[in-house]
Amino acid sequence: MKKTTITWLLLGSIVTTFTLSCHRSEQYFSSRPSEQVSGDPLLISNLEVLCNYRGTHQGYVDQSWEDSAILKSELATPEDTEFMKNELKKNAALWGMEVPILGFVEDLSDPSSTYNAISYSSGKIYYGYYMYDKAKSKSPDNIVNAMILAHEYGHQLQYEYYLPSVFEVTNRAAELEADGFAGYYLRKPQGFNKREFSDIAAAYHFAAKIGDYDIEDEDHHGTPPSKENGCSLRFFIR
């Protein structure tokens, strides 16, 4: 009886410790994301992944993703994960800022629901599995994913410097400015280092496909032509 009691006390202590660790980690993650580590300071921590997990078959990321989506610290292959890590580090170095935490979102129940990438003001970027796979299929050099990640890093610049300076009731100005940051990154030697305009065709065509004509909608990202121009015109700024 005494041995059983001790065992249950130990189990209770472990559960309590994990629960408190989740709570403290979430607060710490929001306030100082650049120091959140899990074997790799660039990737979202395993503890953060576990704290977002809700059972064996169902996870929860946040309100921006489906309830069945799961937060992960890696893409499907180590090569893809390394590619994204390196691109993120180059973005940070180009702008002289810290590297945000990078997480990946998968949804086995509804894969297409992760056709998204989100940059958070708390200093993290979540990137959908489906978005990555679709973008990777557009070109052998993976420039489309480089462009999308640079766009999301552009939002980190906006959070830091209170951009854009022009206020609009929709997201158009912020999204087009982030497209511009991405186009600039694709050209710079410290970035994706593309020298010819034709080399970024896959990127600006993809940007155009994300555009919309719901110009009155709060979530309006810009029309297809304006998104294509936002990415391509900034390419020519040296």
C-alpha positions in Angstrom: 0.0 0.0 0.0 2.8 2.4 0.9 4.7 1.5 -2.3 1.6 2.2 -4.4 1.0 5.5 -2.7 4.6 6.6 -3.4 4.2 5.6 -7.1 1.0 7.6 -7.5 2.7 10.6 -5.9 5.6 10.4 -8.3 3.3 10.2 -11.3 1.3 13.1 -10.1 4.5 15.1 -9.7 5.6 14.3 -13.2 2.2 15.4 -14.7 2.2 18.6 -12.6 5.7 19.4 -13.7 4.9 18.9 -17.4 1.7 21.0 -17.1 3.6 23.9 -15.4 6.4 23.6 -18.0 3.9 24.0 -20.8 2.4 27.1 -19.2 5.8 28.7 -18.5 7.1 27.8 -21.9 4.2 29.4 -23.7 4.7 32.7 -21.8 8.5 32.5 -22.4 8.0 31.7 -26.1 5.8 34.8 -26.6 8.1 37.2 -24.9 11.6 36.0 -26.0 11.1 33.7 -29.0 14.7 33.9 -30.2 15.9 32.0 -27.2 13.4 29.2 -27.3 15.4 26.0 -28.0 14.8 22.3 -28.6 18.1 21.1 -29.9 17.8 23.7 -32.7 17.3 27.4 -31.8 15.6 28.1 -35.2 12.9 25.4 -35.0 9.9 25.4 -32.7 10.6 23.4 -29.5 9.5 19.9 -29.0 7.8 21.1 -25.8 5.8 23.7 -27.7 4.7 21.0 -30.1 3.7 18.7 -27.2 1.8 21.6 -25.4 -0.2 22.2 -28.6 -1.0 18.5 -29.0 -4.4 17.3 -27.9 -4.6 13.5 -28.0 -3.4 10.7 -30.3 -5.4 11.6 -33.4 -6.1 15.3 -33.0 -4.0 18.3 -32.4 -4.6 22.0 -32.1 -2.4 24.8 -33.3 -4.4 28.0 -33.0 -7.5 29.7 -34.4 -5.8 30.3 -37.7 -5.6 26.5 -38.5 -8.1 23.7 -38.5 -8.7 21.8 -35.3 -7.3 18.7 -36.8 -4.0 20.4 -37.7 -0.8 19.5 -35.8 2.2 21.6 -35.1 5.5 20.0 -35.9 9.2 20.9 -35.7 10.1 19.4 -39.1 9.0 19.0 -42.7 8.7 15.5 -44.3 12.5 15.3 -45.1 15.6 16.6 -43.3 16.6 18.3 -46.6 13.4 20.3 -46.8 13.7 21.3 -43.2 17.3 22.4 -43.7 16.4 24.4 -46.8 13.8 26.4 -44.8 16.1 26.9 -41.9 18.9 28.2 -44.1 16.5 30.5 -46.0 15.2 32.0 -42.7 18.8 32.6 -41.5 19.6 34.4 -44.8 16.5 36.6 -44.4 17.5 37.6 -40.9 21.1 38.3 -41.9 20.0 40.4 -44.9 18.0 42.7 -42.7 20.1 42.5 -39.6 17.4 41.1 -37.4 17.0 38.1 -35.2 15.8 34.8 -36.6 12.1 34.0 -35.8 11.1 30.6 -34.5 9.9 28.3 -37.4 7.2 25.7 -37.0 5.4 23.5 -39.6 1.7 22.6 -39.6 0.4 19.3 -41.0 -3.2 18.1 -41.3 -3.7 14.5 -42.3 -7.4 14.8 -42.1 -7.6 17.7 -44.5 -4.1 18.3 -46.1 -5.2 21.2 -48.2 -6.2 23.2 -45.1 -2.4 23.8 -44.6 -2.2 25.7 -47.9 -1.0 28.7 -45.8 1.9 30.3 -44.1 1.5 32.8 -41.2 3.9 35.3 -39.6 3.0 36.1 -36.0 3.9 39.3 -34.1 5.2 37.2 -31.2 8.2 36.3 -33.4 7.4 33.0 -35.1 6.4 31.7 -38.5 4.2 28.7 -39.0 4.4 27.1 -42.5 1.8 24.6 -43.9 2.9 21.3 -45.2 0.6 21.5 -48.2 1.8 25.0 -49.0 5.4 23.8 -49.0 4.7 20.8 -51.2 2.7 22.7 -53.8 5.3 25.5 -53.9 8.2 23.1 -54.2 6.6 21.5 -57.2 6.8 24.7 -59.2 10.5 24.8 -59.9 13.6 22.7 -59.3 15.4 25.3 -57.3 12.5 25.7 -54.8 12.4 29.5 -55.4 8.7 29.7 -54.7 9.1 28.5 -51.1 12.0 30.9 -50.8 9.8 33.7 -51.9 6.9 32.8 -49.6 9.2 32.6 -46.6 10.8 35.9 -47.5 7.3 37.4 -47.7 6.5 36.1 -44.2 9.8 37.5 -43.0 8.7 40.8 -44.5 5.8 40.7 -42.0 8.3 40.4 -39.2 9.9 43.6 -40.5 6.5 45.2 -40.4 6.0 44.2 -36.8 9.4 45.5 -35.8 9.2 48.9 -37.7 5.4 49.5 -37.6 5.0 49.2 -41.3 3.4 49.9 -43.7 3.2 53.6 -43.1 0.0 53.8 -45.2 -3.1 52.7 -43.4 -5.8 50.8 -45.3 -8.9 49.0 -44.0 -7.8 45.8 -45.8 -4.6 43.9 -45.6 -3.7 45.0 -49.2 -0.9 47.4 -48.3 0.8 45.1 -45.8 0.6 42.1 -48.2 2.0 44.0 -51.2 4.8 45.5 -49.2 5.7 42.0 -48.0 5.7 40.9 -51.6 8.2 43.7 -52.3 10.5 42.5 -49.5 10.4 39.0 -51.0 11.3 40.3 -54.5 14.2 42.2 -53.1 15.4 39.1 -51.2 15.4 37.0 -54.4 17.8 39.4 -56.1 20.3 40.1 -53.4 23.5 38.1 -53.3 23.0 37.6 -49.6 19.5 36.3 -50.4 18.4 33.9 -53.1 20.9 35.5 -55.5 19.0 35.4 -58.8 20.5 37.7 -61.4 18.0 37.4 -64.3 14.4 38.4 -64.2 13.4 35.3 -66.0 14.9 33.3 -63.1 12.2 34.4 -60.7 9.2 33.8 -63.0 7.9 30.9 -61.0 7.9 33.0 -57.9 6.0 36.0 -59.2 3.5 33.9 -61.0 2.8 32.0 -57.8 2.4 35.3 -56.0 -0.2 36.4 -58.6 -2.2 33.2 -58.0 -2.6 34.1 -54.3 -4.2 37.4 -55.2 -7.9 38.1 -55.1 -10.5 40.6 -56.3 -12.4 40.9 -53.0 -11.2 44.5 -52.7 -13.8 45.3 -49.9 -12.9 42.3 -47.8 -10.7 43.0 -44.8 -8.5 40.1 -45.7 -7.9 41.3 -49.3 -4.3 40.6 -50.2 -4.1 42.5 -53.5 -5.3 41.7 -57.0 -3.3 39.1 -59.0 -1.6 41.7 -61.1 -0.6 43.9 -58.1 0.8 40.9 -56.3 2.9 39.9 -59.3 4.1 43.5 -59.6 4.8 43.8 -55.9 7.2 40.8 -56.1 8.8 41.4 -59.5 9.3 45.2 -59.4 11.3 45.1 -56.2 13.6 42.6 -57.8 15.2 45.4 -59.7 16.1 47.4 -56.6 19.8 46.7 -56.0 
